[in-house]
Amino acid sequence: MSRNQVSLIVAGTLAVLGLLIYFSMPSANFRCEVCVGYEGQQACRTASAETQAMAQRTAHENACAQIASGVTATTGCHATPALSVRWLAKR
């Protein structure tokens, strides 16, 4: 096998691997910041996701993770409406 053939095989393999990695990564089309208040505490967190609903839910859950501990408090925080939701530019 010649040096050019080996170079082409390596370049082709790297190109295919690059495409596989690129297409396997989720696209974050929506980004938002959600602020939540629960039992006298408040937290704001930002999340990105493929859908608006997923971005908002993830940011809400992340904010609750900062201010609630235990199953009961976490469930209660998740059920609490957000104090604010702010849609941000996609990164």
DSSP file (Angstrom, degrees, kcal/mol; ACC not computed):
  #  RESIDUE AA STRUCTURE BP1 BP2  ACC     N-H-->O    O-->H-N    N-H-->O    O-->H-N    TCO  KAPPA ALPHA  PHI   PSI    X-CA   Y-CA   Z-CA
    1    1 A M              0   0    0      0, 0.0     2,-0.1     0, 0.0     0, 0.0   0.000 360.0 360.0 360.0 135.2    0.0    0.0    0.0
    2    2 A S     >  -     0   0    0      1,-0.1     4,-2.0     4,-0.0     5,-0.2  -0.337 360.0-110.4 -82.9 166.0    1.4    3.4   -0.9
    3    3 A R  H  > S+     0   0    0      1,-0.2     4,-2.2     2,-0.2     5,-0.1   0.866 118.3  54.3 -62.6 -38.1    1.7    6.4    1.4
    4    4 A N  H  > S+     0   0    0      2,-0.2     4,-2.2     1,-0.2    -1,-0.2   0.882 107.0  50.8 -64.6 -39.4   -1.0    8.2   -0.5
    5    5 A Q  H  > S+     0   0    0      2,-0.2     4,-2.3     1,-0.2    -2,-0.2   0.918 110.7  48.3 -65.0 -43.6   -3.5    5.3   -0.1
    6    6 A V  H  X S+     0   0    0     -4,-2.0     4,-2.6     1,-0.2    -2,-0.2   0.913 110.9  51.4 -62.7 -42.8   -2.8    5.2    3.7
    7    7 A S  H  X S+     0   0    0     -4,-2.2     4,-2.5     1,-0.2    -2,-0.2   0.898 110.5  48.7 -62.0 -41.2   -3.3    9.0    3.9
    8    8 A L  H  X S+     0   0    0     -4,-2.2     4,-2.6     2,-0.2    -1,-0.2   0.896 111.4  49.4 -65.9 -40.7   -6.6    8.7    2.1
    9    9 A I  H  X S+     0   0    0     -4,-2.3     4,-2.5     2,-0.2    -2,-0.2   0.927 113.3  46.4 -64.1 -45.5   -7.8    5.9    4.3
   10   10 A V  H  X S+     0   0    0     -4,-2.6     4,-2.4     2,-0.2    -2,-0.2   0.930 114.0  47.9 -63.1 -45.8   -6.9    7.8    7.5
   11   11 A A  H  X S+     0   0    0     -4,-2.5     4,-2.2     1,-0.2    -2,-0.2   0.907 113.0  48.7 -62.8 -42.5   -8.5   11.0    6.2
   12   12 A G  H  X S+     0   0    0     -4,-2.6     4,-2.3     2,-0.2    -1,-0.2   0.905 111.2  49.8 -63.5 -42.4  -11.7    9.1    5.2
   13   13 A T  H  X S+     0   0    0     -4,-2.5     4,-2.4     1,-0.2    -2,-0.2   0.918 111.7  48.1 -63.3 -44.1  -11.9    7.4    8.6
   14   14 A L  H  X S+     0   0    0     -4,-2.4     4,-2.5     2,-0.2    -1,-0.2   0.878 110.6  52.0 -64.3 -37.9  -11.5   10.7   10.4
   15   15 A A  H  X S+     0   0    0     -4,-2.2     4,-2.2     2,-0.2    -2,-0.2   0.923 111.0  46.9 -64.5 -44.5  -14.1   12.3    8.3
   16   16 A V  H  X S+     0   0    0     -4,-2.3     4,-2.4     2,-0.2    -2,-0.2   0.921 113.1  48.8 -64.3 -44.4  -16.6    9.5    9.0
   17   17 A L  H  X S+     0   0    0     -4,-2.4     4,-2.4     1,-0.2    -2,-0.2   0.908 110.5  51.8 -61.9 -42.0  -15.9    9.7   12.7
   18   18 A G  H  X S+     0   0    0     -4,-2.5     4,-2.5     1,-0.2    -2,-0.2   0.914 110.6  47.5 -60.9 -43.7  -16.3   13.4   12.7
   19   19 A L  H  X S+     0   0    0     -4,-2.2     4,-2.6     2,-0.2     5,-0.2   0.896 110.5  52.2 -65.1 -40.8  -19.7   13.2   11.0
   20   20 A L  H  X S+     0   0    0     -4,-2.4     4,-1.2     2,-0.2    -2,-0.2   0.921 112.5  45.0 -61.5 -44.0  -20.8   10.5   13.4
   21   21 A I  H  X S+     0   0    0     -4,-2.4     4,-0.9     2,-0.2     3,-0.2   0.928 113.5  50.1 -65.5 -45.0  -19.9   12.6   16.4
   22   22 A Y  H >< S+     0   0    0     -4,-2.5     3,-0.6     1,-0.2    -2,-0.2   0.925 114.4  42.8 -60.4 -47.1  -21.5   15.7   15.0
   23   23 A F  H 3< S+     0   0    0     -4,-2.6    -1,-0.2     1,-0.2    -2,-0.2   0.665 109.1  58.3 -78.4 -15.4  -24.8   14.1   14.1
   24   24 A S  H 3< S+     0   0    0     -4,-1.2    -1,-0.2    -3,-0.2    -2,-0.2   0.637  86.7  91.7 -86.5 -13.5  -25.0   12.2   17.4
   25   25 A M  S << S-     0   0    0     -4,-0.9     2,-0.1    -3,-0.6    -4,-0.0  -0.658  84.2-116.7 -82.5 133.6  -24.9   15.4   19.5
   26   26 A P        -     0   0    0      0, 0.0     2,-0.4     0, 0.0    -2,-0.1  -0.371  24.7-123.8 -68.5 147.0  -28.3   16.8   20.3
   27   27 A S        -     0   0    0     -4,-0.1     2,-1.0    -2,-0.1     3,-0.2  -0.776  12.4-145.8 -92.7 135.1  -29.1   20.2   18.9
   28   28 A A        +     0   0    0     -2,-0.4    22,-0.3     1,-0.2    63,-0.1  -0.806  29.3 163.3-101.6  93.8  -30.0   22.9   21.4
   29   29 A N        +     0   0    0     -2,-1.0     2,-0.4    20,-0.5    21,-0.2   0.711  63.0  44.4 -84.1 -21.6  -32.6   25.0   19.6
   30   30 A F  E     -A   49   0A   0     19,-2.7    19,-2.5    21,-0.2     2,-0.4  -0.960  59.4-177.0-129.8 143.5  -34.0   26.7   22.7
   31   31 A R  E     +AB  48  88A   0     57,-0.5    57,-3.0    -2,-0.4     2,-0.3  -0.997  12.9 164.2-140.1 131.3  -32.3   28.3   25.7
   32   32 A C  E     -AB  47  87A   0     15,-2.3    15,-2.3    -2,-0.4     2,-0.5  -0.978  31.0-134.6-147.0 160.3  -34.1   29.8   28.8
   33   33 A E  E     -AB  46  86A   0     53,-2.8    53,-2.8    -2,-0.3     2,-0.4  -0.968  22.7-167.8-114.0 129.4  -33.5   30.9   32.3
   34   34 A V  E     -AB  45  85A   0     11,-2.8    11,-2.3    -2,-0.5     2,-0.4  -0.970   5.9-159.2-120.1 132.2  -36.1   29.9   34.9
   35   35 A C  E     -AB  44  84A   0     49,-2.4    48,-2.8    -2,-0.4    49,-1.4  -0.935  13.2-173.1-109.9 133.6  -36.3   31.3   38.4
   36   36 A V  E     -A   43   0A   0      7,-2.9     7,-2.2    -2,-0.4     2,-0.4  -0.968  12.1-158.6-128.5 139.9  -38.1   29.3   41.1
   37   37 A G  E     +A   42   0A   0     44,-0.4     2,-0.3    -2,-0.4     5,-0.2  -0.975  19.5 165.1-117.0 133.5  -39.1   30.2   44.6
   38   38 A Y  E >   -A   41   0A   0      3,-2.5     3,-1.7    -2,-0.4    39,-0.1  -0.947  64.0 -14.9-152.2 126.9  -39.8   27.4   47.2
   39   39 A E  T 3  S-     0   0    0     -2,-0.3     3,-0.1     1,-0.3    -1,-0.0   0.875 128.7 -46.8  48.4  48.0  -40.1   27.5   51.0
   40   40 A G  T 3  S+     0   0    0      1,-0.3     2,-0.3     0, 0.0    -1,-0.3   0.457 119.0 102.3  81.3   1.0  -38.4   30.9   51.3
   41   41 A Q  E <   -A   38   0A   0     -3,-1.7    -3,-2.5    26,-0.1     2,-0.4  -0.816  50.7-160.9-115.4 157.9  -35.5   30.2   48.9
   42   42 A Q  E     +A   37   0A   0     -2,-0.3     2,-0.3    -5,-0.2    -5,-0.2  -0.997  10.7 172.5-139.9 143.4  -35.0   31.2   45.3
   43   43 A A  E     -A   36   0A   0     -7,-2.2    -7,-2.9    -2,-0.4     2,-0.4  -0.994  14.4-156.4-148.5 147.3  -32.8   30.0   42.5
   44   44 A C  E     +A   35   0A   0     -2,-0.3     2,-0.3    -9,-0.3    -9,-0.2  -0.981  16.8 175.9-123.7 136.9  -32.4   30.7   38.8
   45   45 A R  E     -A   34   0A   0    -11,-2.3   -11,-2.8    -2,-0.4     2,-0.4  -0.983  19.8-138.9-141.1 152.5  -30.9   28.3   36.3
   46   46 A T  E     +A   33   0A   0     -2,-0.3     2,-0.3   -13,-0.2   -13,-0.2  -0.867  22.3 175.6-111.3 143.0  -30.4   28.2   32.6
   47   47 A A  E     -A   32   0A   0    -15,-2.3   -15,-2.3    -2,-0.4     2,-0.4  -0.987  16.5-151.5-144.7 154.6  -30.9   25.2   30.3
   48   48 A S  E     +A   31   0A   0     -2,-0.3     2,-0.3   -17,-0.2   -17,-0.2  -0.953  25.2 154.9-124.2 145.3  -30.7   24.5   26.6
   49   49 A A  E     -A   30   0A   0    -19,-2.5   -19,-2.7    -2,-0.4   -20,-0.5  -0.964  54.0-100.6-159.6 173.6  -32.7   21.8   24.7
   50   50 A E  S    S+     0   0    0     -2,-0.3     2,-0.3   -22,-0.3   -22,-0.1   0.778 105.6  38.1 -73.1 -28.4  -34.1   20.8   21.4
   51   51 A T  S  > S-     0   0    0      1,-0.1     4,-2.1   -21,-0.1     5,-0.2  -0.860  80.0-122.7-122.7 158.8  -37.7   21.9   22.3
   52   52 A Q  H  > S+     0   0    0     -2,-0.3     4,-2.6     1,-0.2     5,-0.2   0.930 113.0  52.0 -61.5 -46.2  -39.0   24.8   24.3
   53   53 A A  H  > S+     0   0    0      1,-0.2     4,-2.6     2,-0.2     5,-0.2   0.904 110.7  47.1 -59.9 -42.9  -40.8   22.5   26.8
   54   54 A M  H  > S+     0   0    0      2,-0.2     4,-2.6     1,-0.2    -1,-0.2   0.900 111.9  50.0 -68.0 -40.6  -37.7   20.5   27.5
   55   55 A A  H  X S+     0   0    0     -4,-2.1     4,-2.3     2,-0.2    -2,-0.2   0.932 114.4  44.5 -62.8 -45.3  -35.5   23.6   28.0
   56   56 A Q  H  X S+     0   0    0     -4,-2.6     4,-2.3     2,-0.2    -2,-0.2   0.919 114.8  47.9 -66.9 -43.4  -38.0   25.2   30.4
   57   57 A R  H  X S+     0   0    0     -4,-2.6     4,-2.8    -5,-0.2    -2,-0.2   0.918 112.6  48.9 -63.6 -43.0  -38.5   21.9   32.3
   58   58 A T  H  X S+     0   0    0     -4,-2.6     4,-2.5     2,-0.2    -2,-0.2   0.918 112.0  48.0 -64.7 -43.5  -34.8   21.3   32.6
   59   59 A A  H  X S+     0   0    0     -4,-2.3     4,-2.2    -5,-0.2    -1,-0.2   0.911 112.8  49.6 -62.7 -41.0  -34.1   24.8   33.8
   60   60 A H  H  X S+     0   0    0     -4,-2.3     4,-2.4     2,-0.2    -2,-0.2   0.935 112.2  47.2 -62.2 -47.2  -36.9   24.5   36.3
   61   61 A E  H  X S+     0   0    0     -4,-2.8     4,-1.9     1,-0.2    -2,-0.2   0.891 111.5  51.1 -62.5 -40.1  -35.6   21.1   37.6
   62   62 A N  H  X S+     0   0    0     -4,-2.5     4,-0.8     2,-0.2    -1,-0.2   0.885 110.0  49.4 -65.9 -38.5  -32.1   22.5   37.9
   63   63 A A  H >X S+     0   0    0     -4,-2.2     3,-0.9     1,-0.2     4,-0.9   0.919 110.7  50.5 -65.2 -42.4  -33.3   25.5   39.9
   64   64 A C  H >X S+     0   0    0     -4,-2.4     4,-2.3     1,-0.2     3,-0.6   0.855 101.6  62.1 -63.6 -34.2  -35.2   23.2   42.2
   65   65 A A  H 3< S+     0   0    0     -4,-1.9    -1,-0.2     1,-0.2    -2,-0.2   0.787 102.9  52.3 -62.0 -26.1  -32.1   21.0   42.7
   66   66 A Q  H << S+     0   0    0     -3,-0.9    -1,-0.2    -4,-0.8    -2,-0.2   0.765 121.6  27.1 -79.7 -26.4  -30.4   24.1   44.2
   67   67 A I  H << S+     0   0    0     -4,-0.9     2,-0.4    -3,-0.6    -2,-0.2   0.515 112.4  61.5-118.9  -6.4  -33.2   24.8   46.8
   68   68 A A     <  -     0   0    0     -4,-2.3     2,-0.4    -5,-0.1    -1,-0.1  -0.961  53.2-174.5-125.9 141.4  -34.9   21.6   47.6
   69   69 A S        +     0   0    0     -2,-0.4     4,-0.4    -3,-0.0     3,-0.1  -0.991  50.4  30.4-133.3 145.0  -33.6   18.4   49.1
   70   70 A G  S  > S-     0   0    0     -2,-0.4     4,-2.3     3,-0.1     5,-0.2  -0.013  91.0 -81.7  91.0 158.8  -35.4   15.1   49.5
   71   71 A V  H  > S+     0   0    0      2,-0.2     4,-2.5     1,-0.2     5,-0.2   0.915 125.0  48.0 -64.9 -45.8  -38.1   13.5   47.5
   72   72 A T  H  > S+     0   0    0      1,-0.2     4,-2.3     2,-0.2    -1,-0.2   0.933 115.4  43.3 -64.7 -47.2  -41.1   15.4   49.0
   73   73 A A  H  > S+     0   0    0     -4,-0.4     4,-2.6     2,-0.2    -1,-0.2   0.897 114.6  50.4 -66.6 -40.0  -39.4   18.9   48.8
   74   74 A T  H  X S+     0   0    0     -4,-2.3     4,-2.4     2,-0.2    -2,-0.2   0.921 111.7  47.7 -64.4 -43.4  -38.2   18.2   45.3
   75   75 A T  H  X S+     0   0    0     -4,-2.5     4,-1.4    -5,-0.2    -2,-0.2   0.908 112.9  49.3 -63.5 -41.7  -41.6   17.1   44.1
   76   76 A G  H  X S+     0   0    0     -4,-2.3     4,-0.6    -5,-0.2    -2,-0.2   0.895 111.2  49.2 -63.8 -41.0  -43.2   20.1   45.7
   77   77 A C  H >< S+     0   0    0     -4,-2.6     3,-1.1     1,-0.2    -2,-0.2   0.912 107.9  53.5 -65.4 -43.0  -40.7   22.5   44.1
   78   78 A H  H 3< S+     0   0    0     -4,-2.4    -1,-0.2     1,-0.3    -2,-0.2   0.831 108.7  50.8 -61.2 -31.3  -41.2   20.9   40.7
   79   79 A A  H 3< S+     0   0    0     -4,-1.4    -1,-0.3    -5,-0.2    -2,-0.2   0.590  90.4  98.8 -82.3 -10.8  -45.0   21.5   41.1
   80   80 A T  S << S-     0   0    0     -3,-1.1     3,-0.1    -4,-0.6   -42,-0.0  -0.616  81.9-114.7 -79.5 131.7  -44.4   25.2   42.0
   81   81 A P        -     0   0    0      0, 0.0   -44,-0.4     0, 0.0    -1,-0.1  -0.322  37.8-100.0 -62.3 148.2  -44.9   27.6   39.1
   82   82 A A        -     0   0    0      1,-0.1   -46,-0.2   -46,-0.1     3,-0.1  -0.379  15.9-140.8 -67.4 144.8  -41.8   29.5   38.0
   83   83 A L  S    S-     0   0    0    -48,-2.8     2,-0.3     1,-0.3   -47,-0.2   0.862  85.4  -4.8 -70.8 -37.5  -41.3   33.0   39.3
   84   84 A S  E     -B   35   0A   0    -49,-1.4   -49,-2.4     2,-0.0     2,-0.4  -0.991  55.4-160.1-155.9 151.2  -40.0   34.0   35.9
   85   85 A V  E     -B   34   0A   0     -2,-0.3     2,-0.5   -51,-0.2   -51,-0.2  -0.991  14.3-175.2-132.5 123.6  -39.0   32.4   32.5
   86   86 A R  E     -B   33   0A   0    -53,-2.8   -53,-2.8    -2,-0.4     2,-0.4  -0.977  17.4-141.9-125.5 121.1  -36.7   34.3   30.2
   87   87 A W  E     -B   32   0A   0     -2,-0.5   -55,-0.3   -55,-0.2     2,-0.2  -0.680  23.8-163.3 -84.1 131.8  -35.9   33.1   26.7
   88   88 A L  E     -B   31   0A   0    -57,-3.0   -57,-0.5    -2,-0.4     2,-0.1  -0.680  27.1 -87.5-113.9 162.7  -32.3   33.6   25.7
   89   89 A A        -     0   0    0     -2,-0.2     2,-0.1     1,-0.1    -1,-0.1  -0.449  51.2-104.6 -68.3 142.4  -30.4   33.6   22.5
   90   90 A K              0   0    0    -61,-0.2    -1,-0.1     1,-0.1   -61,-0.1  -0.438 360.0 360.0 -67.8 138.8  -29.1   30.3   21.4
   91   91 A R              0   0    0     -2,-0.1    -1,-0.1   -63,-0.1   -62,-0.1   0.447 360.0 360.0 -83.0 360.0  -25.3   29.8   21.9
